[in-house]
Amino acid sequence: MPSALRTELSLPAEARMLRLAHDFGRNLAALADFPEDQANLLAQALCEACKNSIEHAFDEDEAPPITLIGELTPAALTLSICDQGLPFDQSLDPAVSKPGSEPPDSPRSCGHGLALIHRCADEVRWINHGPAGKELRLTKNRAGVCRLEPPLAHAAGSYHEPTPTGIAQDYTIRRLAPEDAIRVAQLMYRVYGYSYSNEDFYYPERLAHDLETGTHVGVVAVADNSEIVGHVGVMRPNRGPLAELGQLAVAPAHRGQGLRRRMGDRLQEEILRLGLAGLYAEAVTIHTISQEASESRGLHVAGIQLLDWQAHFKQLRNLEPETSPQRESMVFYFKYLAPPAPALICAPSRHREILARIYHNLEAPVEFIPPSGPLGPGQVAVHYDRDTGAGHIQVNRIGLDTLPEIEQARRDLCDLAGAAVVTLDLPLAQGAVPYLADAVEAVGFFFSGVRPHTAPDGDCLRLQFLKAEPDLERLHLTSPFARELLAYALADRTRVAQGLKQ
């Protein structure tokens, strides 16, 4: 009899596979020398867990695999059921629900299956792994006995069935609360699968923490059956003067009910209470939904980010992801929440006209100032995002040493970290910007747009370096000005590339 081993079994999420799951658990329990009655109960518990995953973790058109993991040590047998379905709501678990909190016929109850699982294991843990899915981990101590608490009187149930599209009903639009985090995670899964760029939405505890600390402010739409069917929110990095608009999701069955507009109106009220300087959004270009949402909230185009976002996309939401991440482009939007003072701009001469056009589009006054040389040491910050494969260089103060720092940072990000994209922000209110902008073209940086309120003393000029070619067929832009900026950025990239060849 082995004293320690680890084994895995991957099965399609189909009911006809339950016998294999049962035998997997039964055989491992036998290897652990559990009495026959306990081995049978453990196998039954594993089978029930797989059944719950098949019935409740996936929508009707999904069939991804379920992975069973068995770990046997001298102390215990651990059986894990892993899937990439809906994040689990622990309030549905009879072991953590208050007795009598759910009626026997409640649609939120998961029923006798979970009660049986708790009876047959010494420890039951639910673990959300974010985009990697979730895990139910059952541990049976080899020296212990099976717990025999009576099952709770909960009837079997399932997640709410979506309301058919187009059926009118009442919705409650309210602020998102920390206890709603799991429901929002499930909504994001139903809308995006596990392809959404902000992974915090797949970790309910992270989202709840962001809500409690005020770094996330959200609004949800709640249907008649108490299901959260829509969400829109803003992120406040470091609780600073700017907030990022995003996280828009409306369940497919509830679209066409005006929820995006109603949630947006309520979110606007919440934002105004915060006294922020501006609101920004980064909208993907593979579709126009997020661009339209940004424009409907009064945000204006201020930049184009080519190949700045890397994510796995599913051909249709529930099919297998592509074998390699797809890099996508973004449109940067901005909106002043209070009348701005004139922006002080020391513009590179070749970009002065397009910068004037951007500020006109932002409905913001601008004052161009003359250039001047750098003085003293500079201040540069460098960041690499492993998830997106993108590097960022932020110049806070231009000094005599800034150019070599940028050149070294670009080499380190691309050659050592493997960044395929590097962005560079230069403080537009500092007189040395024209000289530095011209100089960094020698290492391949080209024009990308403007980032208001992102420098210590004002706005930033955003430049970009690419190691890959953008697929123009995947760029779908709703705004004529976005198309103008895209054409300008591509032309500037071509100009910089020709200069590198000379």
N, C-alpha and C positions, 0 to 999 in steps of 0.2 A: 504494500500500500504506500503510494508516494506521500511524503510529508509536506511537499510544497510543489505547486505547479500553477501555470496560468494558461488558459486556453480561450479562444474566441470562436464564435459562430455567427456568420452574417446570413440573415434570412430576409426574403421579400416580405413586405408588410401585408401578408395575406393570411386569411383565417386557416387555410389548408396547411400552413406551416406550423401551427400550434403543436401538433404532435411531435415535431422535431424539437421544439423548444422544451416540451415536457420531458422528452427523453434526455436532452442535454442536462437539465437540472437533476433528473432522477439518477443518472449515472454519476454525476459529480458528488451528489449526496451519498451514494453508495461508496465511492472512493474515500469519503470522509468518515466512513464507518458509522453513520447515523443509523439508528434503528429503522426498520422498514417503514413504520407508520410515519416517522418524521421525514424520511426521504420522500415518501409519496406526497406529504403535505408541502414540502419545499418545491417539488416539481410542479405541483398544482399552483402554488403561489407564483412561480416563474411564468407558468402558462397564463395565469390571470393577468400578470403584469404586461405580458406581450399582447394579450387580447385588448387590454385597456389602451395600449399604445396604438394598435391597429384601428380601434374604433373611435378613439377620441383625439389622437395627436395629429391626424391628417384630414384634410378636406377630401371630398369624394374623388377628385381627379389626381390624387397623389398616391404614389406607391414606392417611396424610397425604402432602402433596406433598414432593418433593425439589427443592431449588433448585440449579441449576448457575450458577456465576459464572465468567466469563472476563475476565481483565484482561491486556491486552497493552501492554507498555511497550517502549522501545528496548532494554532489557536482557533482558527475559524474558517468557514467557507463563506466567500462573498460572491454573490450573483448580481451582475449589473445588466440592466436593459438600457441601451442607448439608442436614441433616434434624433432625427433633425426635424421634428414636428413642432407643434405649438408649444411654447414655454408652459410649464406646468404651474397651475395655480394651487398653492398648498392649502388654500381655504377649502378646496374640494375634498381634501383628505379627511376621512372621519377621525383620524387620530389627532388632528390639530383643530378640528371644528368644535365649537362649543355644543354640548348636547342640547338638542332641541332647536339649534339655530337654523336648521334647514328642515322643512317639512318632508315627509317621506317621498312625496311626488315632485320634489323640487328639481327643475332642470339642471341645477348646479351640482346635484349630488352624483358622485361616481359609484355609489352603491356598495354592494357586498364584496365586490372584487378587492377593493383596497382594504376593507376590514379583514378579509381572509389573509391578505399579504401581511398585515400587521400581526395577526395571530401566529403566523408560521415563521417569523424571523425575530431575532433578538434586537435588531436595529434596522430601521428603514430610513433612508436618506434620499431626498430629492435634490438634485444638483443641476442648476442651469449653467451651461457652458457657453452662453452667448451664441455666436454664429455656428459653433460646433454642435449645437443642439442641447439636449438635456440627458440626464442619467437618473435612473431609479436604482439605488444600491441596497441590496438585501444582505444582511450579515447574520449568520447563524453560528454561534459559538460552539465549538466541538465539545466543550465540557459542560455546556448549559442544557437547558430544556426549552421546549417550545412554549411560548406564552399562550395562555388559553383564555384571554379575556373574551367575553361574549361579543359577537358581532353587533355593530350598531345598526339600528333599524333605518337604513337608508336604501331606497330603491335605486336600481341602476338608472343612470341618466347619461346625458351627453352635453356637449357644448351647444349653445343656442344655434338653432338653424337660422340662416340668414333670411331676412324678409325679402320676398321677390322684388326685383327692380320695378320701380314705378308705383308701388303701392304707397299711398300717402299715409303718413302717421305723424304723431307729435314727437318732437325731439327736444330734449333738454340740453341747452348749451351752457356749460359751466366751466369753471377753472379746474384744471387737473390737480388732483390731490395725490400724495405719496401712496396711499393705499390702492390707487388705480393703476399702479405701475405694471402689474402683471397683465391686466386687461389691455393696456396699450401695447405691451410686448406682443401679445397674441394678435392684435390688430395689425401691427407692422409686419408680422409674419404672414398674415393672410393677404396683405397687399403686395409685399415685396419679397416674400420668401426670406432667405437669409442673405439677400444681396444689398440691403440698405447700407449706405456708407457709414452712418453713425452707429457703431456697434453697441453703444450704451443702451440702445433700445432693446437689445436682446439679453441684457442683464437687468432684470427688474429692480434689484437692490441698488444698482448704480443710479438708475433713473430716479428712484425714490430719494436717494441721497441728494441728487442734483436739485430735486424739487424742494427738499427741506432746507438746503443751503441758499436757494435763490439763484443758482446758476442756470436753472431751467425754469421757464414759465410757460405753461401750456394751457390749452383750452380743448375740451372734448365735447363731442356730440353723443348723447345717450339716447338710445331707442326706447320704445315702450316697454320692452322686456328687460331693461336695465343693462343691455349690452352696449359697450362703448364701440361705436361704429365710425367715429371720425376723430381726428386729432390734428392740431396745428400748434406750433410752439416756437419759442425763441430760446437761444442759448446766450448766456452772458459770460464770456470768458473772463475769469478773474473778477467778475462783477464790475467790469469797467464801463466806460461811457457808451459802448456799442453793444448791440444785440444782433445775433444772426437769426434771420427768419428761415424756418425750414420745418422738417418733420411733418410735412403734410401727408395725411393718409385718410382716405374715405373708403370704407369697405365697399367692394364692387356692387353688392346688392342694395346699397343705399345711396348710390350716385344719382344725380339728377333731381335731388331734393333741395338744392340750394345750401347744402351744409358748408361748403367751402366759404361762401360769402358770409354766412351767419357766424361761423367760428372765427373768421377773419375780423369781423366787426367787434366781436367780444374780445379778441386778442388785442386789438388796437386800444381798447379801453384799458386793459391791463398794462400795456406798454407805456401809455401816457402817464400812468401813476408812478412809473419808475424814474421819470425825469431824465431819460437818456438823450444823448446828442444825436444818435443816428441808428438806423436799422439797415442791415445788409443781408444779401442772400447770394448763394452760389447755386445757380440753376444748371442742371445737366442739359447737354445739347443732343442726346440721343432721342429725346422726345421734347415736346413743347409744353407739357403740363406744368412743370415747375416754373418755367419762364412766364407763362400766362398768369400763374398764381402771384408771382412777384410783381408783375405789371399791374395786376388788379388791385394790389395794395399800395400803389403809388410809388413803387421803387423804379429807379432809372438805371439804364446800362452805363457802367463806368469802366468795364474792362472785359477782355477775353482771355481765358486761361486754357491754352491748348494742352491736351493730354495730361491734365492735372489730377485726374481721379482714376484710381485703379480698383476694379471690383470684379467679382465673378457675376456674370449675368446668366439667368436661365432663359432658354429660348422662349418657352412659355413659363409662367411662374413656377410650376412644380416639376419641370423636367430636370434632368441632370445638368449641373453647371458645365460650362466650357472647361476644357482641360487646362487652359492658362487664363490668367486674368486679362480682361479687356481694359485698355486705358482710354478714358473718355475726356472730352473737353467740357468746360464750364463757361457760363456767362456770369460776370460779377455785377450785381445790382446794389444800389445804395439809395437811401432816402434820409434827408435831414429831418429831424423831428422838431426842430426849432429853427427860426430864420438864422442862417449862418453869417458870421462876419466874413468879409472878403478873404479868400484864401491867398496866402502869399506864395507865389510860384516863381522859382528861378528855373525857367524852362530851357532845355537844350533847343537850340534854334531850329533844328529840323523837325522837332516835335511840337513846337509852339502852337501851330495851327490846330492840330488834333487835340491838344490839351485844352485849348480854348473851346473847341466843340464839345468836349466831354463836360466841362463845367457849365456850359450853356445847357446841355442836356440834363444836368443835375439841378438846374435852376438855382445855381449858386454864383455869387459875384467872385471875381478873381482879380488879383493885383499882381502883375508881373514885376519882378525886382531884378536888378542887374547882377551879373555873376561876380564872384570874388574867390580868391584862392583859399585852399584849406590851411588851417593853423593847428599845430600841436598834434597829439595822438588822436586817432579815431576810436570809435566804439562799434564793434560788429558782433552780432549774435548769429549762430549757425544752428540749424535744426534739421534732423532727418526723420521722416515719418516712415517707419518700417512697414506699416499696413498699406500705405499708398505708393511706396517706392519713390517718394518725392522729397527733394531737399529744399531748404529755404534759407536765404541769407538776408538778414535784416541789418541795415546800416542805420544806427541811431545818431552817430556823429561822424562827419567826414573829416578825416585827418590825413596827414602826410603818408601814413602807413596803410591807408584803407585799400588802395588798389591791390597791392600784393596780398593782403589778407583775403580779398574777394577771389583772386586767382587761385590761391592755395585752397580755400574752402570749396571752390567749384571742383578742383581736381580731387580733393578728398571725398566729396559727396559722390562724384561719378565713379571714380576709379576704385575707391576703397569700400564705400557703402553700397555702391551699385545703383545710385539714383538714375532714373531715366529722364527726370525732369528736375530742374532747379529754378526756383524763382528768386528774384533779387528786388528788394525794396530800398529806394533811395529817398531821403528826406527832402522834399521839394522846396522847403523854406530855407535851405542852406545854399549859400552862393556857389559852392564848388560842384553842385550837381551837374551842370553842363559838361565840365571837364571829365568828371568821373563817368558819366553816361557815355561819352565818346570813347573813353579808354576801355570800358568793359566790353565794347563791341569786338575788341581784339580777341576775346575768349568766347565769343558766340552769343552774347546776350542781345535780345531784340525787344522792341516795344510791346507791352501787353495791356497797359491801362493805368488807372489811378485808384488808390486806396485812401479815401478820406479818413482822417482822425487816427491813423495808424503809426505816425511818427511822434516822438516826444514833443516836437514843436509844430505839428501840423499834419499835412498829408504826405503820402508817399507816391513816387513814380514806380510802377511795377514793370520790371523787365523779366525776361524768361529765357532759359536755355533748354534745348531739347536734344535728346540723343535718338529720337525716333521720328518717323514721319506721320503726321496726322492724316487720318482717313476722312477726307472732306465729305464723303458720302454719308457719314454718321453725324454730320453737323447740321442740325435743323434749328433755325433761328426764327423767332416770331417778329423781332423788332428790326425795322430798317436800320436803325443806328447800330444795332449789334452786328448786322451784316457789313456795315461800313467799317466798324472797328476790326472785324475779322479780316476784311480785305487789306486794311492798313497794316495789321500785324503780320500777315503773310508776306506782304510786299517788303516790310522792314526786315523780316527774317531772310528773305532772298537777298536783299541788299547787303546784310551783314555777312551772309555766307559767301557772297561774291568777293567781299573784302578780305575774308580769311584765305581765299584761294590765291590772292595776288601776292 
